[in-house]
């Protein structure tokens, strides 16, 4: 009669011990797997966030909100989900930006918006209102620059522009489409009399 080196209860005890150690290590060190395969430690998470940045000298107001903010201490990067930005300045059109996701670098010098990015320049009743749609946008808040190298659609009144790549300067109102630009006018045809 041969006898096993390990008894059944000791095998279960070892398995339970290994499971406990694994769970402890996972719960003690929350980590996020990034697209670039770097793992970063979560510093803090804030949900249902709203904020205001006011520059009294320039009479500039910037509002932002997000459903969730996650800060990573290793790279000093902040990620936001369901983001809404609004910029109000005298003598400049209202600027509203929304996206599903955003990533802010240290000090907010660069903001990278991804997934369902909408930019609305001008008020809802403004005849010069411009709406832009893309899946990626790089914002540089201090210079009022927005740019992308991805497909973008720009809608103004009845005109629709499609292009790949965009550069927008909110200070000057300049919008440059970079390549594969196509435009059409969606005005309804006039009825003949």
HUHU-V382471 format. One record per pair of residues at least 24 apart in sequence whose C-alpha atoms are under 6 Angstrom apart, sorted by the first residue. I is the first residue (numbers start at 1). GAP is how many residues later the second one is. If there is no record, write none. Layout:
i=I gap=GAP
i=I gap=GAP
This chain:
i=40 gap=34
i=41 gap=31
i=42 gap=30
i=43 gap=28
i=43 gap=29
i=43 gap=30
i=44 gap=26
i=44 gap=27
i=45 gap=24
i=45 gap=25
i=60 gap=28
i=60 gap=29
i=61 gap=26
i=61 gap=27
i=62 gap=24
i=62 gap=25
i=76 gap=30
i=77 gap=27
i=77 gap=28
i=78 gap=25
i=78 gap=26
i=79 gap=24
i=93 gap=29
i=94 gap=27
i=94 gap=28
i=94 gap=29
i=95 gap=25
i=95 gap=26
i=96 gap=24
i=110 gap=29
i=110 gap=30
i=111 gap=27
i=111 gap=28
i=112 gap=25
i=112 gap=26
i=113 gap=24
i=130 gap=25
i=130 gap=26
i=131 gap=24
i=144 gap=25
i=144 gap=26
i=145 gap=24
i=158 gap=27
i=158 gap=28
i=158 gap=29
i=159 gap=25
i=159 gap=26
i=159 gap=27
i=160 gap=24
